[in-house]
């Protein structure tokens, strides 16, 4: 059986589409009386990207943690306050439908997703069960992790970074960047800004170097190809299927919002011997459905901080399973979003792996407590069994790494949010720089924490 056939296994799965919570909180006997949302507050951690983290508070000393998409606006969640206060937090589906008009692709999905996570945290704590039990049956105790390796034009440095990740965390899965910058100055590598067959071979040299460093038994994928066409996408898939490269997938070959994206992506998928993966920036079931219906990708790649949190992502992945399409999770945020993703992933059939983009950050897992460390053991996360998401914030660590200078309109640590008491329109929120327009990043210029070419932890300004 080849890889494409393997990915299509269970395409004939016949069963009812998953439509809602496994436990109906409105009829559960253990439902607390008169539980109501009283507030939402946040803070932003500066790490490999910014991590906007929220707390939703209730009138019974139960609060829930959630996370807005990495490098997104904290305000994407805080602006929803007038739609949350006074609501029963156990009415998860009802609340999410109320706030759905504020959600969108990219970082615009972050507020909706963060609220979903926080509601599941509250519900699990109130009912005394781990969050995954609100979705369905736990199918596994361990969730495989894939590491992301930043590109470097020096192949030796690039290979060393990849090898360190694999050996340190005992990973079985890795992803690398094949950016156009790696083709800079290479004769015949680009034509009108699009990689040529020669360019694919140059990229292939990087893949072969990484492959030699990590060995043949590690699953290796790639992304960040820049401007591509159907023809170059197929050419990429052919080039990366060579035995010396053996890529497991090529990710986001063309943008999901480009003209005829579903049709063109299907052509690439049908013509590429290397499986295709997409898309981390799509929000919601309706966003993924056209790609799933047409088998336009071999695997979907939800980022739960954009795709809609636990409830919406479960719907997406279960629907994809009916079409023989596997699921991977993108994740470049904090342990809050990571553990929320783990709760969802453990209930999914044919789940592959979840990303960790923070392996360079030695204090990353110190941001949370209440869970066994290290969070990654033998290349996997363990599913938390405590109520809710099963974690709490480490106040000391989070305060130490808060974003400064002031993040958009305010900094601080879960300060009161009276400026969000009254409803505002999306246009007002954009003008006040509370939310992004069209799901864009918040480009404050860093500093982002990362490893430099000498393996030292630095920020973008270069200070250690």
N, C-alpha and C positions, 0 to 999 in steps of 0.2 A: 504493500500500500504506500503510495507516495504522499508527500506532505499535504497536497491539495485535497486528496481523497480523505486523509485523516481529519482535516479541518471540516469536511462535510459530513463526518460521521454523525449519526442520529438526526439526519435531515428529515426523516420521516416521523419524528417524535409527534405523537398525537396526544393531546391533552388540553384541558381547559387553560386558556390564557390567564395568567395571574392578574388579578384586577384590584386587590386591596390588601388590607392588613390581615395577617393570620389571626390576630386577636382583635375583636371589635371592642375598642375602648369604651364605647358608649353603652355597652351591655355587660362588660366584665364585672364580676361580683366584687373584685378587689379595687374597683375604681374609687379613689378618694372623693369625698364629698366637697363640692364647692371649690375645687381647685381652679384658680384663675391666674392668667398672666398679668403681672404688674409692671414690668419694665424690661427694657433691652439696653445693654451697654456693651462697650467693646474696648479693645486695645490692639495695637499693631506691633508685632515682633519683626525686627530686622535680621534676616538670616540670608540663606542663598537667594531667596526672594522675600518680599514682605509677606507676613502671615497675619491677615486681619482676623482676629478671634472675637467671638461674641459670647455673652451670657444672656439667656432669657430667664427672668426671675418670676417667681410665683408668690402667692399669698400664704404658702405653707412651707416656706424655707427649703423648697426644692428648686434648683435652677438647672438649666441645661447648657452645655457647651456646644458651639458650632464654629465653623470656619468658612469665611469667604474665600473665593479662589485666590491663590497666590498672585502677588503683584496687582491685586484688585483694590477696589475702594471699600473701606470699612463702611462707608455710608450706604453701600448697596443693601446692607442689612438694617442699619439703624433707621433709614428712611421709612421702613415698614412699621415702625412703632405704633402709629395710630390704628393700623389694621390688626394689631396683636393684643394690645392692652385690653383686658377685660374678657378675653376669649378663654375657653377651656382648652388647655394645652394638649389634652388627650384626644381632642377632635382634630387629629393631624390632617386628614384628608380635607376636611372643611376649611381649615386655615390655609392650607396650601392652595386651594382653589381661589381663595380670596386674594392671595398675594400674587398669583400667577401672572396677571397683566404687567407686573413690574419686571418679570424675568425675561431674559433674552440670551442669545449666544455669547460666547466668550466670557469676559469677566462680568457681564450683566446677569449671568446665571448664578453669581456668587451669593447674593443676598437670599434668594429663594432656597438655595442649597444649604446655606448656613442655618437658616431657620428650621429646615427639615431636620438637620442633625440635632439641633438643640431640643426640638420637640421629642425626638426619639430618646434622647438622653433623659428628659423629664419623665416621659412615659415609662421607660424602663425602671427608673428609680421609684416612681410612684407605684408601679405594679410589682416591683421586686424581682425583675427578670432582666437578663441581658438584652440589648436592643435587637439582636438578631431574632429573638423569639417573637417579636412583633411582626416579622416579615415571613417567617416560615421555618422549615426544618434546617438545622445546621448539617451540612453535608460533609464538612471537613473541619479538623481542628487546626490545620496549618495552611497558611496562605503564602505561596511562593512570591518572592520579591525579585524584581529586576532592577539593576542599577543603571543609572544614566551616566555616561562618561563624556565630559565636554571635549570638544575638538581641540587639537593643537596641530599646527603645520609641521612641527617636528614629529616624525613618526615614532621616534624612540620615546619621547615624552608622552605621547598619546598612548602608546602601548604600555608604558609603566603605570599610568593612571588606571588603565583598564585592569591590569593584572593585580594591582593593589586592591581594587574594589572586590574582585572575584575572590582573592585569597583571604582578605580580612573578614569578609562577611559570608564566606563559603557559598557564594552565589552560584546558581545554575543558569541564571538568565542575565543578559547584559544588553544595553543599547548604546549605540555610538552615533555621533553627528557626522553627516557627510555634507558639510556646508559648501556653497560655491567658493568661499574664500580659500578652500583647500586647492582649488583649481587656478588660483591667481598666478599669472605669469607662465602658465603651462601652455605650450604651443598647441593650438588646435583643440583646446579643451572646451571652449565655449564658442557658440555661434549665435549671435543676437541675444546673448545672455543666457542661452539654454545649453546645458551640457551635451556634448557630442559623444560619439562612440569612443573617441580618444579620451574625453573627459571621464567617461564611465570607467575606463581602464585606470586612469589616475586615481579615481576614488577606490577602485578595486585594490590598488596597492596598499592603501590605508587599511582596508578591510582585512587583507591578507596578513598585514603586520599585526593587527589586533588579534586575529584568529590564531596566529602563531604564538602570541603571548599568553592567551587564555586557554588554548587547547581546543580540540574538536568537540568535546562533550558539552560545551557551554552554548546555550541558545543565544544567538546574536542577531539583533535587529538594527535598523538604522532609520534616521529621519533628517529633517532640515535640508532638503534638497534644493530649495530656492524655486525659481520659476521653471515649471515643467509643462509639457504638452502630453497628449495621449501617446504620441510616437516616442517621445523621450522616456515617458513612464514605462512603456513596454520594454524599451531598450535597457532601461535600468534594471527591470526585473530579470531580463535575460542575463545581463552581465553579472548580477549578484547571485545567480543560481549556480554559478560555476563551483565545482567541488572545493576549490581552494578558498572560496569565500563563504558559501553555504549560509547566506543570510536567511533567517527564519521569517522575516517580513520587511516590507518597506512601508513607512508610515506617512500618511497625509501627503500623498504624491502630488495631488492638486488640491487647491482650497475648496472646502465644502460649499462656500458661497459663490464660487465662480460660475459662469454661464454653463448650463448643461452639465453640472457637476456629477449628478447621478449617472447620466448616460456615459459621460467620458470616463468616470471612475470604473464603471462596469467594463468598458472596453479595455482599460488597463488591467483590471483583475482577470478578465478572460484571457488576455494575451500574455500575462506575466507568469512564468514558472515559479517566481518568488511570491509567496502570499502577500496580500495587502492588508493594511491596518488603518482604521480611522474612526472617529475624529474627536480629539480631546476638547474641542471648542464648541461642540454642538450641545444646545440645551434641549432637553425634553424628548419625550416619546415621539411626538410629531416630527421633530427634527431628524431623528434617526430612522424613522419608519421608511422613507423612500429608499434609503441606501440598503436597508434590510430586505424590503420587498423585492428589490431587483438583484439581490446578491451582488451588490456593487463593491463590497469589500469582503474579504475572507474572515476578518475579525473586527469587532467593534472595540473602540478604545475610549471608554467613558472616563472623564474626570468628574468624580462625584461632586466636586465643588463648583462645577459648571452644569453638569447634566441634570441636576435636580435633587441631589441628596439620596438617601436610602430608598425612599418609596418610589420615586420616578425611575431611578436607575435599575431597581429590581424589575420594574415593568419592561424597561428597554431590553435588559439582558434576557429575560424569560421569553420575550417575543423573538429575539434574535436566535435563541436556542431552537425554536420551532423551525427555523430556516437553515439549521445546521451551521450557524455562525457562532463562533466562540467569543468570549469576552475577556478583554484585558482592561486594567485601570491605569490611567495616567494619574500621577500625584506628585506635586512639587511643593507641598505645604508642610504644615506642622504635624506632630503626632496626633492632634485632635482630629484633623481630617483623615489621617492615615488609619486610625482606629475605627472611625466611622465607616471608612471604606472596607475595612476588614469584616465588620459586622454584616455588611451587605454581601461581600464576596463569598462568605462561607455558606450562603444560602443558594448560590448560583450553580447550575449545571455547566460543565465544560468551561470553568473559569481557568485562565492560564496563569496570570501573574499581575502584581501591582507594582508600580514604580516607586522607588525611593530616590529622590533627587538631592538629598541632603547628606550623603555619606561623607562629605568633606567637613561637616559641621560637628565637632566633638561634643558639643553641648546640646545637640538636637533633641535627643531622647530625655534630657534632663528637664525639658519644659513641662513634663507631666510626671505625676506620681500615681501611686495606687495600682501599679501594674509591674509585673516582673520584668527585670532588665537583664541583659540587653533585649531591646524590642525585637531585633533581628537575630535569630539563632539558626544556624545551619541553613541560611538563605531563606528563612521563612518568618512571617509574623505568626504568633499564636493568637487564637480568638479569645478575647477577654470574656470572663464568665461572671463578673460582678454586674450589678444592676446598671442599666443605661449603657453608656459607652464604655464604662469600666475604668475611667481615668479621671483625675483631677489635675488642675494646673499647679505647677510648682511656682508659687508667687515670687519667691526670691529670684529664680532663674528668669522668669518672664519679665519682671521689672528690670533686670540687668540688661536685657537686650531689646528694650522698647525702641521703636523708630524715633530718632531725633536727627535733624531738627523737626519741628512740628509737622506731623503727617496731615496734609491737606488743611483741615480746619481746626484740629485739636490733637493733643497727645494725651498721655496719661494712662492710668490703669483703671478701667471700668468706672470712669467718672459718670455722674448723672448726665442725662441727655435731654434736658428740657427744650433744647432747640428743635427736637424732633417730636414734641408733643402734638403739634398741629399738622394736619395733612398738607402736603405740597404736591405740585405736579411734577412730572418727570423733567419738563423743561426748566422749572425752577431749580430742581435738584442739580441738573447739569450746569446751569449758570453759576450756582454757588459752589461748584466743584465738589459736590457731595457724592455724586455718582458719575460714571463715565458715559460718554456718548458712544453708542454702537459697540459696547463691550470691550473697549480698549483698555490697555494697561494704564496704571498710574505711573508715568515716566518722571519720577523725581530725580533721577540721575544717581541713585545708589546712596551709600555704598552697598554693593552686594558682596557677601562673604563668599570666597572661593579659594581654591588652591592655585598658587602661581606656578611658574615653570620649574621652580626649585622644590615644589612640594610643600611650600609654606602657606599657612592660612592667612589671607590678607583680605582687605576690602578693595573696591575699585580704585581708590585713591592710592593704593599701594602700601598703606600703613599696616603694621602687624598688631 
